[in-house]
Amino acid sequence: LTDLEIDSADAVRRLTVQPSYAELAVIYGLYKQATLGNINTERPGIFDFQGKSKWDGWKAQEGKSKEDAIKEYIALVEEMKAKYPM
């Protein structure tokens, strides 16, 4: 990842208000798609709610190019920085 992408990941961690689970799932999915490509694991079990949410977020990005995932990831982080204070 580039410095801008690393800065974006750090920005999400520094938000003073936690984004919604849906927003976090999208952020996670875009990050994983940008760094690893298409999902390569099985969906977690029925009682792993957080794992399933993350898996679903990544699965939703399947087929997206690394470059597109990075652009969308950075744009979404910038949106969150404006929406939630740091």
MIDODREN-313617 format. One record per atom (N, C-alpha, C): residue in three letters; atom name; x, y, z. Coordinates in nm, 4 decimals. Layout:
% residues N
<node residuo="ALA" atomo="CA" c1="X" c2="Y" c3="Z"/>
...
***
This chain:
% residues 86
<node residuo="LEU" atomo="N" c1="0.0838" c2="-0.1188" c3="0.0000"/>
<node residuo="LEU" atomo="CA" c1="0.0000" c2="0.0000" c3="0.0000"/>
<node residuo="LEU" atomo="C" c1="0.0880" c2="0.1248" c3="0.0000"/>
<node residuo="THR" atomo="N" c1="0.0330" c2="0.2320" c3="-0.0565"/>
<node residuo="THR" atomo="CA" c1="0.1049" c2="0.3587" c3="-0.0596"/>
<node residuo="THR" atomo="C" c1="0.0889" c2="0.4305" c3="0.0740"/>
<node residuo="ASP" atomo="N" c1="0.1644" c2="0.5368" c3="0.0915"/>
<node residuo="ASP" atomo="CA" c1="0.1539" c2="0.6163" c3="0.2139"/>
<node residuo="ASP" atomo="C" c1="0.0134" c2="0.6711" c3="0.2324"/>
<node residuo="LEU" atomo="N" c1="-0.0492" c2="0.7123" c3="0.1220"/>
<node residuo="LEU" atomo="CA" c1="-0.1854" c2="0.7654" c3="0.1298"/>
<node residuo="LEU" atomo="C" c1="-0.2823" c2="0.6588" c3="0.1796"/>
<node residuo="GLU" atomo="N" c1="-0.2668" c2="0.5362" c3="0.1326"/>
<node residuo="GLU" atomo="CA" c1="-0.3537" c2="0.4270" c3="0.1759"/>
<node residuo="GLU" atomo="C" c1="-0.3294" c2="0.3914" c3="0.3227"/>
<node residuo="ILE" atomo="N" c1="-0.2050" c2="0.3940" c3="0.3645"/>
<node residuo="ILE" atomo="CA" c1="-0.1726" c2="0.3662" c3="0.5044"/>
<node residuo="ILE" atomo="C" c1="-0.2285" c2="0.4771" c3="0.5928"/>
<node residuo="ASP" atomo="N" c1="-0.2140" c2="0.6030" c3="0.5494"/>
<node residuo="ASP" atomo="CA" c1="-0.2706" c2="0.7151" c3="0.6241"/>
<node residuo="ASP" atomo="C" c1="-0.4215" c2="0.7020" c3="0.6358"/>
<node residuo="SER" atomo="N" c1="-0.4869" c2="0.6537" c3="0.5305"/>
<node residuo="SER" atomo="CA" c1="-0.6316" c2="0.6351" c3="0.5329"/>
<node residuo="SER" atomo="C" c1="-0.6707" c2="0.5292" c3="0.6339"/>
<node residuo="ALA" atomo="N" c1="-0.5964" c2="0.4209" c3="0.6399"/>
<node residuo="ALA" atomo="CA" c1="-0.6248" c2="0.3145" c3="0.7371"/>
<node residuo="ALA" atomo="C" c1="-0.6077" c2="0.3672" c3="0.8789"/>
<node residuo="ASP" atomo="N" c1="-0.5038" c2="0.4459" c3="0.9023"/>
<node residuo="ASP" atomo="CA" c1="-0.4828" c2="0.5050" c3="1.0342"/>
<node residuo="ASP" atomo="C" c1="-0.5937" c2="0.6031" c3="1.0693"/>
<node residuo="ALA" atomo="N" c1="-0.6424" c2="0.6769" c3="0.9710"/>
<node residuo="ALA" atomo="CA" c1="-0.7492" c2="0.7747" c3="0.9951"/>
<node residuo="ALA" atomo="C" c1="-0.8754" c2="0.7062" c3="1.0462"/>
<node residuo="VAL" atomo="N" c1="-0.9085" c2="0.5909" c3="0.9916"/>
<node residuo="VAL" atomo="CA" c1="-1.0278" c2="0.5183" c3="1.0363"/>
<node residuo="VAL" atomo="C" c1="-1.0131" c2="0.4816" c3="1.1835"/>
<node residuo="ARG" atomo="N" c1="-0.8955" c2="0.4412" c3="1.2246"/>
<node residuo="ARG" atomo="CA" c1="-0.8714" c2="0.4037" c3="1.3641"/>
<node residuo="ARG" atomo="C" c1="-0.8786" c2="0.5241" c3="1.4583"/>
<node residuo="ARG" atomo="N" c1="-0.8516" c2="0.6445" c3="1.4072"/>
<node residuo="ARG" atomo="CA" c1="-0.8479" c2="0.7644" c3="1.4912"/>
<node residuo="ARG" atomo="C" c1="-0.9818" c2="0.8374" c3="1.4991"/>
<node residuo="LEU" atomo="N" c1="-1.0830" c2="0.7913" c3="1.4289"/>
<node residuo="LEU" atomo="CA" c1="-1.2122" c2="0.8574" c3="1.4368"/>
<node residuo="LEU" atomo="C" c1="-1.2634" c2="0.8512" c3="1.5803"/>
<node residuo="THR" atomo="N" c1="-1.3219" c2="0.9617" c3="1.6282"/>
<node residuo="THR" atomo="CA" c1="-1.3706" c2="0.9643" c3="1.7665"/>
<node residuo="THR" atomo="C" c1="-1.5083" c2="0.9004" c3="1.7795"/>
<node residuo="VAL" atomo="N" c1="-1.5787" c2="0.8875" c3="1.6693"/>
<node residuo="VAL" atomo="CA" c1="-1.7079" c2="0.8187" c3="1.6671"/>
<node residuo="VAL" atomo="C" c1="-1.6909" c2="0.6968" c3="1.5780"/>
<node residuo="GLN" atomo="N" c1="-1.7303" c2="0.5811" c3="1.6283"/>
<node residuo="GLN" atomo="CA" c1="-1.7152" c2="0.4600" c3="1.5478"/>
<node residuo="GLN" atomo="C" c1="-1.8191" c2="0.4581" c3="1.4367"/>
<node residuo="PRO" atomo="N" c1="-1.7749" c2="0.4369" c3="1.3133"/>
<node residuo="PRO" atomo="CA" c1="-1.8698" c2="0.4234" c3="1.2022"/>
<node residuo="PRO" atomo="C" c1="-1.9630" c2="0.3046" c3="1.2259"/>
<node residuo="SER" atomo="N" c1="-2.0718" c2="0.3010" c3="1.1520"/>
<node residuo="SER" atomo="CA" c1="-2.1672" c2="0.1906" c3="1.1651"/>
<node residuo="SER" atomo="C" c1="-2.1018" c2="0.0599" c3="1.1207"/>
<node residuo="TYR" atomo="N" c1="-2.1617" c2="-0.0503" c3="1.1634"/>
<node residuo="TYR" atomo="CA" c1="-2.1098" c2="-0.1812" c3="1.1226"/>
<node residuo="TYR" atomo="C" c1="-2.1130" c2="-0.1970" c3="0.9712"/>
<node residuo="ALA" atomo="N" c1="-2.2154" c2="-0.1417" c3="0.9075"/>
<node residuo="ALA" atomo="CA" c1="-2.2248" c2="-0.1495" c3="0.7610"/>
<node residuo="ALA" atomo="C" c1="-2.1089" c2="-0.0736" c3="0.6960"/>
<node residuo="GLU" atomo="N" c1="-2.0781" c2="0.0451" c3="0.7487"/>
<node residuo="GLU" atomo="CA" c1="-1.9668" c2="0.1229" c3="0.6938"/>
<node residuo="GLU" atomo="C" c1="-1.8340" c2="0.0506" c3="0.7165"/>
<node residuo="LEU" atomo="N" c1="-1.8180" c2="-0.0054" c3="0.8347"/>
<node residuo="LEU" atomo="CA" c1="-1.6946" c2="-0.0785" c3="0.8640"/>
<node residuo="LEU" atomo="C" c1="-1.6789" c2="-0.2006" c3="0.7744"/>
<node residuo="ALA" atomo="N" c1="-1.7891" c2="-0.2669" c3="0.7441"/>
<node residuo="ALA" atomo="CA" c1="-1.7834" c2="-0.3851" c3="0.6566"/>
<node residuo="ALA" atomo="C" c1="-1.7390" c2="-0.3445" c3="0.5160"/>
<node residuo="VAL" atomo="N" c1="-1.7872" c2="-0.2310" c3="0.4674"/>
<node residuo="VAL" atomo="CA" c1="-1.7466" c2="-0.1828" c3="0.3345"/>
<node residuo="VAL" atomo="C" c1="-1.5987" c2="-0.1458" c3="0.3358"/>
<node residuo="ILE" atomo="N" c1="-1.5567" c2="-0.0724" c3="0.4384"/>
<node residuo="ILE" atomo="CA" c1="-1.4151" c2="-0.0337" c3="0.4507"/>
<node residuo="ILE" atomo="C" c1="-1.3263" c2="-0.1582" c3="0.4532"/>
<node residuo="TYR" atomo="N" c1="-1.3646" c2="-0.2557" c3="0.5352"/>
<node residuo="TYR" atomo="CA" c1="-1.2878" c2="-0.3799" c3="0.5461"/>
<node residuo="TYR" atomo="C" c1="-1.2822" c2="-0.4509" c3="0.4106"/>
<node residuo="GLY" atomo="N" c1="-1.3965" c2="-0.4608" c3="0.3449"/>
<node residuo="GLY" atomo="CA" c1="-1.4018" c2="-0.5291" c3="0.2158"/>
<node residuo="GLY" atomo="C" c1="-1.3150" c2="-0.4625" c3="0.1108"/>
<node residuo="LEU" atomo="N" c1="-1.3194" c2="-0.3303" c3="0.1065"/>
<node residuo="LEU" atomo="CA" c1="-1.2365" c2="-0.2578" c3="0.0096"/>
<node residuo="LEU" atomo="C" c1="-1.0884" c2="-0.2753" c3="0.0410"/>
<node residuo="TYR" atomo="N" c1="-1.0533" c2="-0.2700" c3="0.1692"/>
<node residuo="TYR" atomo="CA" c1="-0.9140" c2="-0.2876" c3="0.2099"/>
<node residuo="TYR" atomo="C" c1="-0.8634" c2="-0.4272" c3="0.1703"/>
<node residuo="LYS" atomo="N" c1="-0.9417" c2="-0.5296" c3="0.2016"/>
<node residuo="LYS" atomo="CA" c1="-0.9009" c2="-0.6661" c3="0.1683"/>
<node residuo="LYS" atomo="C" c1="-0.8926" c2="-0.6863" c3="0.0169"/>
<node residuo="GLN" atomo="N" c1="-0.9869" c2="-0.6292" c3="-0.0572"/>
<node residuo="GLN" atomo="CA" c1="-0.9851" c2="-0.6428" c3="-0.2031"/>
<node residuo="GLN" atomo="C" c1="-0.8616" c2="-0.5738" c3="-0.2602"/>
<node residuo="ALA" atomo="N" c1="-0.8268" c2="-0.4584" c3="-0.2035"/>
<node residuo="ALA" atomo="CA" c1="-0.7100" c2="-0.3842" c3="-0.2514"/>
<node residuo="ALA" atomo="C" c1="-0.5797" c2="-0.4553" c3="-0.2175"/>
<node residuo="THR" atomo="N" c1="-0.5755" c2="-0.5233" c3="-0.1041"/>
<node residuo="THR" atomo="CA" c1="-0.4498" c2="-0.5856" c3="-0.0616"/>
<node residuo="THR" atomo="C" c1="-0.4366" c2="-0.7320" c3="-0.1022"/>
<node residuo="LEU" atomo="N" c1="-0.5480" c2="-0.8065" c3="-0.1045"/>
<node residuo="LEU" atomo="CA" c1="-0.5400" c2="-0.9501" c3="-0.1319"/>
<node residuo="LEU" atomo="C" c1="-0.6143" c2="-0.9955" c3="-0.2571"/>
<node residuo="GLY" atomo="N" c1="-0.7000" c2="-0.9094" c3="-0.3103"/>
<node residuo="GLY" atomo="CA" c1="-0.7796" c2="-0.9504" c3="-0.4261"/>
<node residuo="GLY" atomo="C" c1="-0.9072" c2="-1.0201" c3="-0.3829"/>
<node residuo="ASN" atomo="N" c1="-0.9620" c2="-1.1021" c3="-0.4701"/>
<node residuo="ASN" atomo="CA" c1="-1.0887" c2="-1.1689" c3="-0.4421"/>
<node residuo="ASN" atomo="C" c1="-1.0804" c2="-1.2568" c3="-0.3180"/>
<node residuo="ILE" atomo="N" c1="-1.1922" c2="-1.2652" c3="-0.2503"/>
<node residuo="ILE" atomo="CA" c1="-1.2004" c2="-1.3425" c3="-0.1259"/>
<node residuo="ILE" atomo="C" c1="-1.1557" c2="-1.4858" c3="-0.1502"/>
<node residuo="ASN" atomo="N" c1="-1.0813" c2="-1.5385" c3="-0.0537"/>
<node residuo="ASN" atomo="CA" c1="-1.0223" c2="-1.6713" c3="-0.0710"/>
<node residuo="ASN" atomo="C" c1="-1.0456" c2="-1.7611" c3="0.0507"/>
<node residuo="THR" atomo="N" c1="-1.1484" c2="-1.7292" c3="0.1294"/>
<node residuo="THR" atomo="CA" c1="-1.1798" c2="-1.8087" c3="0.2478"/>
<node residuo="THR" atomo="C" c1="-1.3281" c2="-1.8434" c3="0.2474"/>
<node residuo="GLU" atomo="N" c1="-1.3636" c2="-1.9410" c3="0.3283"/>
<node residuo="GLU" atomo="CA" c1="-1.5046" c2="-1.9773" c3="0.3422"/>
<node residuo="GLU" atomo="C" c1="-1.5708" c2="-1.8841" c3="0.4424"/>
<node residuo="ARG" atomo="N" c1="-1.7006" c2="-1.8675" c3="0.4290"/>
<node residuo="ARG" atomo="CA" c1="-1.7759" c2="-1.7810" c3="0.5202"/>
<node residuo="ARG" atomo="C" c1="-1.7716" c2="-1.8409" c3="0.6610"/>
<node residuo="PRO" atomo="N" c1="-1.7454" c2="-1.7559" c3="0.7621"/>
<node residuo="PRO" atomo="CA" c1="-1.7393" c2="-1.8051" c3="0.9003"/>
<node residuo="PRO" atomo="C" c1="-1.8712" c2="-1.8666" c3="0.9461"/>
<node residuo="GLY" atomo="N" c1="-1.8630" c2="-1.9390" c3="1.0561"/>
<node residuo="GLY" atomo="CA" c1="-1.9784" c2="-2.0094" c3="1.1101"/>
<node residuo="GLY" atomo="C" c1="-2.0887" c2="-1.9179" c3="1.1614"/>
<node residuo="ILE" atomo="N" c1="-2.1999" c2="-1.9791" c3="1.1941"/>
<node residuo="ILE" atomo="CA" c1="-2.3226" c2="-1.9094" c3="1.2293"/>
<node residuo="ILE" atomo="C" c1="-2.3086" c2="-1.8171" c3="1.3505"/>
<node residuo="PHE" atomo="N" c1="-2.2216" c2="-1.8488" c3="1.4454"/>
<node residuo="PHE" atomo="CA" c1="-2.2101" c2="-1.7687" c3="1.5670"/>
<node residuo="PHE" atomo="C" c1="-2.0985" c2="-1.6645" c3="1.5611"/>
<node residuo="ASP" atomo="N" c1="-2.0248" c2="-1.6588" c3="1.4515"/>
<node residuo="ASP" atomo="CA" c1="-1.9179" c2="-1.5598" c3="1.4354"/>
<node residuo="ASP" atomo="C" c1="-1.9752" c2="-1.4394" c3="1.3608"/>
<node residuo="PHE" atomo="N" c1="-2.0485" c2="-1.3562" c3="1.4332"/>
<node residuo="PHE" atomo="CA" c1="-2.1198" c2="-1.2442" c3="1.3714"/>
<node residuo="PHE" atomo="C" c1="-2.0242" c2="-1.1421" c3="1.3097"/>
<node residuo="GLN" atomo="N" c1="-1.9184" c2="-1.1070" c3="1.3816"/>
<node residuo="GLN" atomo="CA" c1="-1.8225" c2="-1.0105" c3="1.3293"/>
<node residuo="GLN" atomo="C" c1="-1.7495" c2="-1.0683" c3="1.2071"/>
<node residuo="GLY" atomo="N" c1="-1.7092" c2="-1.1929" c3="1.2163"/>
<node residuo="GLY" atomo="CA" c1="-1.6408" c2="-1.2577" c3="1.1040"/>
<node residuo="GLY" atomo="C" c1="-1.7281" c2="-1.2636" c3="0.9800"/>
<node residuo="LYS" atomo="N" c1="-1.8572" c2="-1.2941" c3="0.9993"/>
<node residuo="LYS" atomo="CA" c1="-1.9491" c2="-1.2998" c3="0.8846"/>
<node residuo="LYS" atomo="C" c1="-1.9670" c2="-1.1614" c3="0.8229"/>
<node residuo="SER" atomo="N" c1="-1.9751" c2="-1.0586" c3="0.9066"/>
<node residuo="SER" atomo="CA" c1="-1.9911" c2="-0.9223" c3="0.8562"/>
<node residuo="SER" atomo="C" c1="-1.8698" c2="-0.8814" c3="0.7728"/>
<node residuo="LYS" atomo="N" c1="-1.7513" c2="-0.9121" c3="0.8228"/>
<node residuo="LYS" atomo="CA" c1="-1.6293" c2="-0.8813" c3="0.7482"/>
<node residuo="LYS" atomo="C" c1="-1.6241" c2="-0.9606" c3="0.6181"/>
<node residuo="TRP" atomo="N" c1="-1.6565" c2="-1.0886" c3="0.6249"/>
<node residuo="TRP" atomo="CA" c1="-1.6543" c2="-1.1741" c3="0.5064"/>
<node residuo="TRP" atomo="C" c1="-1.7511" c2="-1.1206" c3="0.4014"/>
<node residuo="ASP" atomo="N" c1="-1.8722" c2="-1.0851" c3="0.4458"/>
<node residuo="ASP" atomo="CA" c1="-1.9733" c2="-1.0318" c3="0.3529"/>
<node residuo="ASP" atomo="C" c1="-1.9259" c2="-0.9013" c3="0.2889"/>
<node residuo="GLY" atomo="N" c1="-1.8590" c2="-0.8163" c3="0.3689"/>
<node residuo="GLY" atomo="CA" c1="-1.8067" c2="-0.6909" c3="0.3153"/>
<node residuo="GLY" atomo="C" c1="-1.7024" c2="-0.7143" c3="0.2080"/>
<node residuo="TRP" atomo="N" c1="-1.6172" c2="-0.8124" c3="0.2293"/>
<node residuo="TRP" atomo="CA" c1="-1.5139" c2="-0.8458" c3="0.1305"/>
<node residuo="TRP" atomo="C" c1="-1.5771" c2="-0.9115" c3="0.0087"/>
<node residuo="LYS" atomo="N" c1="-1.6690" c2="-1.0031" c3="0.0313"/>
<node residuo="LYS" atomo="CA" c1="-1.7352" c2="-1.0732" c3="-0.0796"/>
<node residuo="LYS" atomo="C" c1="-1.8065" c2="-0.9741" c3="-0.1722"/>
<node residuo="ALA" atomo="N" c1="-1.8617" c2="-0.8678" c3="-0.1140"/>
<node residuo="ALA" atomo="CA" c1="-1.9329" c2="-0.7669" c3="-0.1933"/>
<node residuo="ALA" atomo="C" c1="-1.8402" c2="-0.6930" c3="-0.2898"/>
<node residuo="GLN" atomo="N" c1="-1.7117" c2="-0.6979" c3="-0.2643"/>
<node residuo="GLN" atomo="CA" c1="-1.6144" c2="-0.6289" c3="-0.3506"/>
<node residuo="GLN" atomo="C" c1="-1.5522" c2="-0.7210" c3="-0.4553"/>
<node residuo="GLU" atomo="N" c1="-1.5902" c2="-0.8461" c3="-0.4528"/>
<node residuo="GLU" atomo="CA" c1="-1.5316" c2="-0.9464" c3="-0.5424"/>
<node residuo="GLU" atomo="C" c1="-1.5382" c2="-0.9013" c3="-0.6882"/>
<node residuo="GLY" atomo="N" c1="-1.4267" c2="-0.9198" c3="-0.7584"/>
<node residuo="GLY" atomo="CA" c1="-1.4208" c2="-0.8851" c3="-0.8998"/>
<node residuo="GLY" atomo="C" c1="-1.3726" c2="-0.7433" c3="-0.9254"/>
<node residuo="LYS" atomo="N" c1="-1.3657" c2="-0.6611" c3="-0.8224"/>
<node residuo="LYS" atomo="CA" c1="-1.3212" c2="-0.5230" c3="-0.8363"/>
<node residuo="LYS" atomo="C" c1="-1.1685" c2="-0.5224" c3="-0.8484"/>
<node residuo="SER" atomo="N" c1="-1.1170" c2="-0.4385" c3="-0.9353"/>
<node residuo="SER" atomo="CA" c1="-0.9717" c2="-0.4305" c3="-0.9506"/>
<node residuo="SER" atomo="C" c1="-0.9079" c2="-0.3681" c3="-0.8274"/>
<node residuo="LYS" atomo="N" c1="-0.7814" c2="-0.3965" c3="-0.8077"/>
<node residuo="LYS" atomo="CA" c1="-0.7073" c2="-0.3402" c3="-0.6951"/>
<node residuo="LYS" atomo="C" c1="-0.7125" c2="-0.1878" c3="-0.6994"/>
<node residuo="GLU" atomo="N" c1="-0.6923" c2="-0.1316" c3="-0.8161"/>
<node residuo="GLU" atomo="CA" c1="-0.6904" c2="0.0138" c3="-0.8316"/>
<node residuo="GLU" atomo="C" c1="-0.8255" c2="0.0756" c3="-0.7961"/>
<node residuo="ASP" atomo="N" c1="-0.9336" c2="0.0139" c3="-0.8429"/>
<node residuo="ASP" atomo="CA" c1="-1.0674" c2="0.0653" c3="-0.8108"/>
<node residuo="ASP" atomo="C" c1="-1.0966" c2="0.0531" c3="-0.6612"/>
<node residuo="ALA" atomo="N" c1="-1.0561" c2="-0.0590" c3="-0.6016"/>
<node residuo="ALA" atomo="CA" c1="-1.0781" c2="-0.0783" c3="-0.4583"/>
<node residuo="ALA" atomo="C" c1="-1.0023" c2="0.0262" c3="-0.3779"/>
<node residuo="ILE" atomo="N" c1="-0.8797" c2="0.0563" c3="-0.4173"/>
<node residuo="ILE" atomo="CA" c1="-0.7998" c2="0.1570" c3="-0.3473"/>
<node residuo="ILE" atomo="C" c1="-0.8659" c2="0.2941" c3="-0.3584"/>
<node residuo="LYS" atomo="N" c1="-0.9074" c2="0.3309" c3="-0.4788"/>
<node residuo="LYS" atomo="CA" c1="-0.9725" c2="0.4614" c3="-0.4992"/>
<node residuo="LYS" atomo="C" c1="-1.0990" c2="0.4732" c3="-0.4156"/>
<node residuo="GLU" atomo="N" c1="-1.1811" c2="0.3697" c3="-0.4162"/>
<node residuo="GLU" atomo="CA" c1="-1.3057" c2="0.3720" c3="-0.3399"/>
<node residuo="GLU" atomo="C" c1="-1.2778" c2="0.3738" c3="-0.1894"/>
<node residuo="TYR" atomo="N" c1="-1.1758" c2="0.3007" c3="-0.1474"/>
<node residuo="TYR" atomo="CA" c1="-1.1380" c2="0.2958" c3="-0.0067"/>
<node residuo="TYR" atomo="C" c1="-1.0981" c2="0.4356" c3="0.0417"/>
<node residuo="ILE" atomo="N" c1="-1.0107" c2="0.5010" c3="-0.0320"/>
<node residuo="ILE" atomo="CA" c1="-0.9640" c2="0.6347" c3="0.0060"/>
<node residuo="ILE" atomo="C" c1="-1.0797" c2="0.7340" c3="0.0056"/>
<node residuo="ALA" atomo="N" c1="-1.1656" c2="0.7274" c3="-0.0952"/>
<node residuo="ALA" atomo="CA" c1="-1.2807" c2="0.8177" c3="-0.1018"/>
<node residuo="ALA" atomo="C" c1="-1.3744" c2="0.7966" c3="0.0169"/>
<node residuo="LEU" atomo="N" c1="-1.3981" c2="0.6717" c3="0.0540"/>
<node residuo="LEU" atomo="CA" c1="-1.4870" c2="0.6426" c3="0.1665"/>
<node residuo="LEU" atomo="C" c1="-1.4260" c2="0.6898" c3="0.2985"/>
<node residuo="VAL" atomo="N" c1="-1.2962" c2="0.6737" c3="0.3142"/>
<node residuo="VAL" atomo="CA" c1="-1.2300" c2="0.7221" c3="0.4353"/>
<node residuo="VAL" atomo="C" c1="-1.2417" c2="0.8744" c3="0.4439"/>
<node residuo="GLU" atomo="N" c1="-1.2229" c2="0.9423" c3="0.3332"/>
<node residuo="GLU" atomo="CA" c1="-1.2359" c2="1.0876" c3="0.3325"/>
<node residuo="GLU" atomo="C" c1="-1.3779" c2="1.1294" c3="0.3704"/>
<node residuo="GLU" atomo="N" c1="-1.4760" c2="1.0550" c3="0.3212"/>
<node residuo="GLU" atomo="CA" c1="-1.6165" c2="1.0788" c3="0.3569"/>
<node residuo="GLU" atomo="C" c1="-1.6370" c2="1.0629" c3="0.5074"/>
<node residuo="MET" atomo="N" c1="-1.5819" c2="0.9570" c3="0.5628"/>
<node residuo="MET" atomo="CA" c1="-1.5952" c2="0.9303" c3="0.7063"/>
<node residuo="MET" atomo="C" c1="-1.5261" c2="1.0372" c3="0.7902"/>
<node residuo="LYS" atomo="N" c1="-1.4099" c2="1.0841" c3="0.7438"/>
<node residuo="LYS" atomo="CA" c1="-1.3384" c2="1.1885" c3="0.8171"/>
<node residuo="LYS" atomo="C" c1="-1.4228" c2="1.3160" c3="0.8231"/>
<node residuo="ALA" atomo="N" c1="-1.4989" c2="1.3435" c3="0.7179"/>
<node residuo="ALA" atomo="CA" c1="-1.5858" c2="1.4614" c3="0.7177"/>
<node residuo="ALA" atomo="C" c1="-1.7098" c2="1.4385" c3="0.8033"/>
<node residuo="LYS" atomo="N" c1="-1.7580" c2="1.3150" c3="0.8046"/>
<node residuo="LYS" atomo="CA" c1="-1.8808" c2="1.2816" c3="0.8759"/>
<node residuo="LYS" atomo="C" c1="-1.8581" c2="1.2645" c3="1.0261"/>
<node residuo="TYR" atomo="N" c1="-1.7468" c2="1.2011" c3="1.0619"/>
<node residuo="TYR" atomo="CA" c1="-1.7145" c2="1.1722" c3="1.2023"/>
<node residuo="TYR" atomo="C" c1="-1.5884" c2="1.2510" c3="1.2404"/>
<node residuo="PRO" atomo="N" c1="-1.5907" c2="1.3200" c3="1.3533"/>
<node residuo="PRO" atomo="CA" c1="-1.4716" c2="1.3962" c3="1.3924"/>
<node residuo="PRO" atomo="C" c1="-1.3537" c2="1.3053" c3="1.4253"/>
<node residuo="MET" atomo="N" c1="-1.2354" c2="1.3642" c3="1.4161"/>
<node residuo="MET" atomo="CA" c1="-1.1120" c2="1.2907" c3="1.4517"/>
<node residuo="MET" atomo="C" c1="-1.0559" c2="1.3486" c3="1.5786"/>
***
